[in-house]
């Protein structure tokens, strides 16, 4: 049975949820239903949408929002925050190592083929002097709970993690629709995230200057599934939202076209994948990037956040080595645990996975969004046999994990208040002046009864995340 974050095994209420439990008891179901509809209306009016790649209708969708907040005590959060900081330090150290001296390879911590054959590894980055030595400026680390005392890392997102706009809008919905509940709790603020993000980005500018560094957010454009977030963050930070055609490079310096003439850009917060950022260095058919941008980056004249090649640190096989890397680089035990992971590239582990497919979750090494995975206990016999064939054909492309009993939180659904499985994506910012983490994150909730898949593209929704004293 899953650990419920509000209710104890004997039917009592855990202390952080005492106020929430009383509010749910006192609030009629019709009122909750009405506020749920108002939340949807707020999202719709604000244009807060996402698109699903491969959807034949190509329609923009409203992500469902549950108005019952998820609550963490400050003590719980403090432990989690320390673990997140340690995790991101390890990610940055690993990337600096594989694009530099390769100490983890020489020591046999990571098999060499997992680096050199990783499609996200960028040979072009070997030996590049990254500004301030930071590769992952913005990380989204997915964590789950399966008991009251321990957080487990489910996934590291080190490329262009998304979802922070949903985190901020979830808080806005709480302020608007459940003010009486917020008034009775000391909820740590998250509204300053855009200011924290801007401060982190400015801190990694490559050149010293008397004026503030110029930051621009580079988007693929309005047809990208996360375009709303790009526009939202640029607006909140007060920086320019640009597409590739708005920038140009001259003498290895990046400029932005403005009505007052060219303006030098110091930091590019890019929301474009590596392949498309510069047609001169990567895909020559890309019309989304900026010719010469990578050359300006290598010359040390602009900072790219996140750095090129960070995807080499966040695939699902490298994930399984993260505890070893933390010990190797820092001599520390990991504060946040990993989920047990079987690497199907190893014959003995593959045999175990094939013998226990009906019990395990099998994932593609480079998969995302809840796609390309098998949830054994919920799969049909045909689906299991399909994955058996895939594993035998290309075992290195898969890892397997136990089917976790993710913690549940009270959620308002059609039948009323019911427990639903959740995860949490806190956002960790790394600058030259340190690491910043706003207290909270994006809680994703599997709205379908019994479902463990929280991704919005797979029918999941969001909750506000409260860190309370």
C-alpha positions, -999 to 999 in steps of 0.1 A, spaced: 0 0 0 13 34 -9 25 59 17 -1 87 19 14 120 27 -17 132 46 -31 102 64 -13 79 88 -18 41 87 -41 43 117 -64 69 101 -48 100 117 -35 131 100 2 139 96 10 172 112 19 192 80 -16 184 67 -37 192 98 -50 225 83 -56 209 49 -76 180 64 -98 204 84 -103 226 53 -114 196 33 -138 185 60 -154 220 62 -155 227 24 -185 213 5 -177 192 -25 -196 216 -48 -174 244 -37 -143 224 -46 -158 215 -79 -165 251 -87 -130 262 -77 -116 235 -99 -135 249 -129 -123 284 -120 -87 271 -120 -92 257 -155 -107 291 -166 -77 309 -152 -54 286 -171 -74 290 -203 -76 328 -201 -39 330 -194 -31 308 -225 -13 283 -202 -12 254 -226 10 227 -238 12 207 -271 18 169 -275 42 160 -302 27 134 -324 -9 144 -317 -25 142 -351 -50 170 -341 -21 192 -330 -43 210 -305 -31 230 -275 -42 215 -242 -49 229 -208 -30 211 -181 -54 199 -154 -48 216 -120 -59 203 -87 -66 230 -61 -57 207 -31 -21 216 -24 7 192 -16 24 201 17 60 196 29 72 205 64 102 229 64 123 201 80 115 178 51 123 204 26 156 214 42 168 178 38 156 176 3 173 209 -6 206 197 7 203 166 -14 194 186 -45 224 208 -41 247 178 -38 231 162 -68 236 192 -91 272 197 -79 278 161 -90 261 167 -124 283 197 -130 315 180 -119 308 149 -141 303 171 -172 335 190 -165 353 157 -161 341 139 -193 347 170 -214 380 175 -196 405 152 -178 382 121 -178 392 111 -143 360 90 -138 368 70 -169 404 64 -159 393 52 -125 367 28 -141 337 45 -124 320 49 -158 325 26 -187 340 46 -216 315 34 -242 287 50 -221 303 83 -227 318 81 -262 287 63 -277 262 85 -259 243 104 -286 240 134 -263 278 136 -258 292 164 -279 329 159 -289 329 196 -299 328 205 -262 360 186 -253 384 212 -240 360 241 -241 366 265 -213 330 268 -200 323 302 -183 327 298 -145 329 261 -149 292 257 -148 274 234 -173 239 229 -158 226 264 -148 190 252 -146 182 217 -134 149 200 -129 154 170 -106 124 146 -104 120 131 -69 95 107 -54 87 94 -19 78 59 -10 79 63 27 78 91 53 115 95 57 132 92 23 132 110 -11 144 92 -41 157 107 -73 137 94 -103 154 114 -130 178 142 -137 168 168 -162 200 187 -172 192 199 -208 163 224 -210 140 214 -181 105 228 -184 75 232 -160 85 261 -139 57 282 -154 32 256 -141 48 258 -107 44 296 -106 8 295 -120 -2 268 -94 8 292 -67 -11 320 -84 -42 298 -85 -38 291 -47 -36 328 -39 -67 335 -59 -89 305 -52 -80 293 -17 -68 325 1 -85 314 33 -63 283 33 -31 302 26 -39 327 54 -38 299 79 -5 285 68 30 300 67 38 291 31 73 298 19 72 321 -12 83 310 -47 71 341 -66 107 354 -67 119 325 -89 122 347 -121 144 372 -101 165 343 -88 168 329 -123 179 363 -137 204 368 -109 219 333 -116 221 340 -154 237 374 -149 263 359 -125 276 336 -153 282 363 -179 317 358 -193 329 394 -193 334 421 -167 315 453 -173 302 483 -156 266 478 -167 243 448 -161 250 418 -184 224 415 -212 204 382 -211 182 369 -239 159 339 -239 163 320 -272 132 301 -283 125 278 -313 92 298 -318 55 297 -312 51 261 -325 73 246 -298 53 227 -271 68 249 -243 66 282 -261 42 296 -235 68 290 -208 95 307 -228 73 338 -233 62 338 -197 98 336 -182 112 362 -206 84 386 -195 88 379 -158 126 384 -160 123 415 -181 146 401 -208 141 398 -246 125 367 -260 143 361 -293 144 336 -321 174 327 -341 168 354 -367 169 381 -340 205 374 -332 237 375 -353 274 369 -346 302 393 -357 338 387 -348 328 359 -325 305 383 -305 267 378 -303 244 407 -310 207 412 -308 189 433 -334 170 462 -318 153 494 -330 183 513 -315 208 491 -334 228 460 -325 231 453 -288 257 429 -274 243 398 -257 262 382 -228 241 353 -218 217 332 -239 192 312 -219 185 288 -248 155 266 -250 166 250 -282 182 215 -284 219 212 -292 214 200 -327 196 232 -337 215 261 -320 241 267 -348 239 254 -383 276 260 -388 286 237 -360 257 212 -357 228 205 -380 234 225 -412 197 224 -421 186 242 -389 168 274 -394 161 279 -356 196 287 -344 222 314 -349 252 309 -373 284 313 -354 269 311 -320 290 281 -309 322 298 -321 313 328 -300 307 304 -271 341 287 -275 358 320 -277 344 329 -243 323 358 -255 289 345 -245 274 321 -220 249 294 -231 226 282 -204 225 253 -202 258 244 -218 260 224 -250 263 187 -243 246 185 -209 224 157 -221 254 134 -216 247 136 -179 210 129 -177 203 96 -196 189 68 -176 221 47 -175 243 75 -163 216 81 -137 224 47 -122 260 58 -116 253 91 -98 257 78 -63 291 64 -73 301 97 -89 291 116 -57 314 94 -37 342 96 -63 342 134 -66 334 145 -31 339 116 -8 303 120 3 274 96 7 244 107 -14 218 125 6 191 116 -20 189 79 -29 186 64 -64 159 40 -73 174 5 -78 182 2 -115 190 -28 -137 213 -20 -166 200 -42 -194 234 -39 -212 247 -64 -187 238 -100 -196 231 -110 -160 209 -80 -153 191 -85 -187 183 -121 -177 168 -109 -144 147 -82 -162 134 -107 -188 124 -131 -161 105 -104 -141 90 -82 -168 55 -83 -153 69 -68 -121 92 -41 -134 91 -7 -151 113 -7 -183 124 25 -198 143 36 -229 177 50 -219 170 83 -238 132 83 -235 112 111 -219 76 122 -213 63 88 -202 68 74 -237 88 43 -247 82 26 -213 66 -5 -199 48 -6 -166 48 -43 -161 20 -47 -135 -3 -27 -157 7 -41 -190 -11 -67 -212 5 -99 -221 10 -86 -257 28 -55 -244 51 -75 -223 60 -98 -252 66 -67 -274 91 -53 -248 107 -87 -245 115 -86 -282 128 -51 -279 150 -60 -250 165 -90 -268 171 -69 -300 187 -39 -283 193 -44 -246 217 -15 -242 188 9 -250 169 0 -218 171 0 -181 146 -14 -156 134 -4 -122 111 -18 -96 75 -6 -98 75 20 -71 46 26 -49 48 64 -52 33 84 -24 -2 97 -27 -18 131 -18 -54 140 -14 -68 151 -48 -102 163 -59 -115 140 -87 -150 133 -100 -158 110 -71 -146 135 -45 -114 136 -25 -92 106 -33 -55 97 -30 -35 100 -62 2 93 -69 25 123 -72 61 132 -79 80 165 -75 103 185 -98 122 212 -78 142 236 -99 179 242 -90 198 272 -102 236 273 -104 254 306 -107 289 318 -101 277 331 -67 262 297 -56 232 275 -58 196 288 -55 165 267 -49 131 282 -43 112 262 -16 88 241 -36 86 229 -71 62 214 -96 41 186 -82 27 164 -109 -2 141 -101 -15 110 -119 -52 118 -121 -63 84 -133 -70 60 -104 -41 36 -99 -19 53 -126 18 59 -118 24 81 -149 23 118 -139 33 134 -172 9 159 -186 12 143 -220 -1 111 -204 -31 126 -186 -14 139 -155 -21 172 -138 -4 197 -114 -6 208 -78 8 237 -59 36 226 -35 36 243 -1 67 243 22 53 253 56 68 261 89 
